[in-house]
Amino acid sequence: MPYYEITVDRERCTGSGVCVVLAGGTFDVGDDAKAYVLDPEGDPLDVVRQAVEACPNRALELKGKSVSDEDSSYTPPDLSMFGEEHIRAYEETDGATGFLWNGATCLILRTTGAKSGLPRKSALIYAAHTSAPGDDAYVLIASQGGAPTHPNWYHNLLAHPDCEVQVKGDIVPVRARTAEGAEREELWKLACVQWPNYDEYTKRTDRVIPVVVLERR
C-alpha cells in the first residue's frame, strides 16, 4: 500500500479543507502533526501534490516518496512567494525580487477580465523567444499545474488578446495568440527548459495545455 508523509505546520494550518478536497478524501492529519495519504488501489501522488501546492497558508510539505516518485521528473517548487505576494514583490522592486522564481524567469501578465472587464494580474513563468528577426516574444504555458481547466488568465487572453507584460522594470504592450502544430511542439520544449515540470503536468489532465505566444505590438 503506497503512502506519502506530509508534514504540517499547525501554526499556519487554518483547517480550511482545501487540501482535503483536492486529495479526494484520502488525506488526514495525525496527532503527530503529520498528514498521511493512503490509497490501496492506486497511486495518489498527483492529488497529494495538488493538495500541498493549493494550501493557501503553505502549511504542508510533502516528505514521503514512492518508487514512482523516484522515477518522476517532477520537482516540488518552493512556494514561500506565490500569487499576490509574488506580484507585489515583483512590481515594488522592478523584478529584483520575483523575476527569478525557483530558477525560472517570470513576468507579470496584465490582462482584462473576460467577463468582468476589470484589470487582472498574474505572475507567470515565461520563456524568451524570437518570433521574427529582431522581434522578441514571450512564451507562456497555460498549465495551471495540470488542473482540468484552463487558467483564468488564458480565458482573459482569448477574450482580449491585447495586453501588457512587465519584464523586470519594462512594461511591454503585447498581443496574445495560441501556438499550434509544429510551432507549439518547438515552444513547448523551449518552455520546459525553464520549467521541466510542464511535462509532468500533462499526466495530470486530459486537456491539451495551451502554449501562448505574446508578441510585441
C-alpha positions as CSV (number, residue, x, y, z in Angstrom):
1,M,0.0,0.0,0.0
2,P,1.7,3.2,-1.1
3,Y,1.7,6.1,1.4
4,Y,3.0,9.7,1.4
5,E,4.0,11.5,4.5
6,I,3.3,15.2,4.6
7,T,4.5,17.5,7.4
8,V,2.0,20.0,8.7
9,D,2.8,23.4,10.3
10,R,0.0,23.6,12.7
11,E,0.6,27.4,13.3
12,R,-0.1,28.0,9.6
13,C,-2.9,25.4,9.1
14,T,-6.3,27.0,9.3
15,G,-8.2,23.9,8.6
16,S,-9.9,25.4,5.5
17,G,-10.3,21.9,4.0
18,V,-8.8,22.9,0.6
19,C,-6.2,20.1,0.8
20,V,-8.8,17.5,1.9
21,V,-11.0,18.4,-1.1
22,L,-8.1,18.1,-3.6
23,A,-6.8,14.9,-2.1
24,G,-10.2,13.2,-2.7
25,G,-10.9,12.3,1.0
26,T,-7.7,10.3,1.4
27,F,-5.9,12.9,3.4
28,D,-5.8,13.2,7.2
29,V,-3.7,14.9,9.8
30,G,-2.5,12.7,12.7
31,D,-1.7,13.6,16.3
32,D,2.0,13.6,15.4
33,A,1.4,16.7,13.2
34,K,1.9,14.6,10.1
35,A,-0.5,14.0,7.3
36,Y,-0.8,10.6,5.8
37,V,-2.4,9.7,2.5
38,L,-3.3,6.0,1.9
39,D,-4.6,4.5,-1.3
40,P,-4.8,0.7,-1.5
41,E,-5.9,0.7,-5.2
42,G,-3.6,3.2,-6.9
43,D,-1.0,6.0,-6.6
44,P,-2.5,9.2,-5.2
45,L,0.7,11.2,-5.6
46,D,-0.6,13.7,-8.1
47,V,-3.6,14.7,-6.0
48,V,-1.4,14.9,-2.9
49,R,0.9,17.3,-4.7
50,Q,-2.1,19.4,-5.8
51,A,-3.2,19.5,-2.2
52,V,0.2,20.6,-1.0
53,E,0.5,23.3,-3.6
54,A,-3.0,24.5,-3.1
55,C,-2.6,25.2,0.6
56,P,-3.3,28.9,1.0
57,N,-1.0,29.2,4.0
58,R,1.8,27.0,2.8
59,A,1.3,24.8,5.8
60,L,2.0,21.5,4.1
61,E,5.2,19.9,2.8
62,L,5.5,16.6,1.0
63,K,8.1,14.3,2.6
64,G,7.4,10.8,1.6
65,K,8.4,9.3,-1.7
66,S,7.4,6.1,-3.6
67,V,9.1,4.2,-6.4
68,S,7.0,6.1,-8.9
69,D,8.1,9.4,-7.4
70,E,11.8,8.4,-7.7
71,D,11.2,7.9,-11.4
72,S,9.4,11.2,-11.8
73,S,11.0,14.3,-13.2
74,Y,8.7,16.5,-11.1
75,T,10.4,18.9,-8.7
76,P,8.1,20.4,-6.0
77,P,8.5,24.2,-6.1
78,D,9.3,26.5,-3.2
79,L,6.0,28.3,-2.6
80,S,7.2,30.7,0.0
81,M,6.4,33.5,-2.5
82,F,3.3,32.9,-4.5
83,G,0.3,34.6,-6.1
84,E,-0.5,38.2,-4.9
85,E,2.7,38.2,-2.8
86,H,4.8,37.4,-5.9
87,I,3.1,40.1,-7.9
88,R,3.5,42.8,-5.2
89,A,7.2,42.0,-4.6
90,Y,7.9,42.0,-8.4
91,E,6.2,45.3,-9.0
92,E,7.7,47.0,-6.0
93,T,11.3,46.0,-6.9
94,D,11.1,46.0,-10.7
95,G,11.7,42.3,-10.7
96,A,14.8,42.4,-8.4
97,T,12.6,40.1,-6.2
98,G,10.4,37.8,-8.2
99,F,11.9,37.8,-11.7
100,L,13.7,34.6,-10.9
101,W,11.3,32.1,-9.1
102,N,12.6,28.6,-8.4
103,G,15.3,29.2,-11.0
104,A,12.8,30.2,-13.8
105,T,12.3,33.6,-15.3
106,C,8.9,35.3,-14.6
107,L,6.9,38.2,-15.8
108,I,3.7,40.0,-14.7
109,L,0.9,39.5,-17.2
110,R,-1.7,42.3,-17.2
111,T,-5.0,41.2,-18.8
112,T,-8.6,42.4,-19.0
113,G,-11.1,40.0,-17.3
114,A,-13.1,38.0,-19.9
115,K,-16.4,38.5,-18.0
116,S,-15.7,41.4,-15.6
117,G,-13.8,43.7,-17.9
118,L,-11.6,44.6,-14.9
119,P,-7.8,44.6,-14.9
120,R,-6.2,41.4,-13.8
121,K,-2.6,40.5,-13.0
122,S,-0.7,37.2,-12.9
123,A,2.9,36.3,-12.1
124,L,3.9,33.7,-14.6
125,I,6.9,31.7,-15.8
126,Y,7.9,32.6,-19.3
127,A,10.5,31.6,-21.9
128,A,12.0,34.2,-24.2
129,H,11.6,33.5,-27.9
130,T,12.5,35.3,-31.2
131,S,9.3,35.0,-33.4
132,A,10.9,37.1,-36.2
133,P,14.4,38.6,-36.7
134,G,14.9,41.3,-34.1
135,D,11.4,40.6,-32.7
136,D,11.4,39.2,-29.2
137,A,8.3,37.3,-27.9
138,Y,7.3,35.7,-24.6
139,V,6.1,32.1,-24.3
140,L,3.6,31.1,-21.6
141,I,2.2,27.7,-20.7
142,A,-1.4,27.6,-19.5
143,S,-0.8,24.6,-17.4
144,Q,-2.3,25.6,-14.0
145,G,-0.3,22.8,-12.5
146,G,-2.1,20.2,-14.6
147,A,-5.6,21.2,-13.4
148,P,-8.6,20.0,-15.5
149,T,-9.5,23.6,-16.7
150,H,-7.6,26.4,-18.3
151,P,-6.4,29.2,-16.0
152,N,-8.4,32.4,-15.9
153,W,-5.7,34.4,-17.5
154,Y,-5.9,32.3,-20.6
155,H,-9.6,32.9,-20.9
156,N,-8.9,36.6,-20.5
157,L,-6.4,36.5,-23.4
158,L,-8.9,34.7,-25.6
159,A,-11.4,37.4,-25.0
160,H,-8.9,40.3,-25.0
161,P,-5.7,39.3,-26.7
162,D,-4.2,42.8,-26.4
163,C,-2.5,43.1,-23.1
164,E,0.7,44.1,-21.3
165,V,3.6,42.4,-19.6
166,Q,6.1,43.7,-17.1
167,V,9.6,42.1,-17.5
168,K,11.8,43.4,-14.7
169,G,11.2,47.2,-15.0
170,D,10.0,47.3,-18.5
171,I,6.3,47.5,-19.4
172,V,5.7,46.0,-22.9
173,P,2.4,46.1,-24.9
174,V,1.8,42.7,-26.5
175,R,-0.8,40.7,-28.4
176,A,-1.5,37.1,-27.5
177,R,-2.1,34.1,-29.7
178,T,-2.1,30.3,-29.2
179,A,0.6,28.3,-30.9
180,E,-0.4,25.2,-32.9
181,G,1.2,22.3,-34.6
182,A,5.0,22.2,-35.1
183,E,5.4,25.7,-33.6
184,R,3.6,24.5,-30.4
185,E,5.9,21.5,-30.1
186,E,9.0,23.7,-30.5
187,L,7.9,26.2,-28.0
188,W,6.8,23.6,-25.5
189,K,10.4,22.2,-25.5
190,L,11.7,25.8,-25.1
191,A,9.4,26.4,-22.1
192,C,10.4,23.1,-20.5
193,V,13.9,24.3,-20.3
194,Q,12.7,27.0,-17.9
195,W,10.2,24.7,-16.1
196,P,10.6,20.9,-16.6
197,N,7.5,20.2,-14.5
198,Y,5.4,21.1,-17.5
199,D,5.9,17.6,-18.9
200,E,4.7,16.1,-15.6
201,Y,1.6,18.4,-15.7
202,T,0.4,16.7,-18.9
203,K,0.0,13.5,-16.9
204,R,-2.5,15.1,-14.6
205,T,-5.0,16.3,-17.2
206,D,-6.8,15.2,-20.3
207,R,-6.8,18.7,-21.8
208,V,-4.3,19.9,-24.3
209,I,-2.4,22.5,-22.4
210,P,-2.2,25.8,-24.5
211,V,1.1,27.3,-25.4
212,V,0.7,31.1,-25.7
213,V,2.9,33.5,-27.6
214,L,2.9,37.1,-26.6
215,E,4.3,39.3,-29.4
216,R,5.1,43.0,-29.2
217,R,2.5,45.4,-30.6
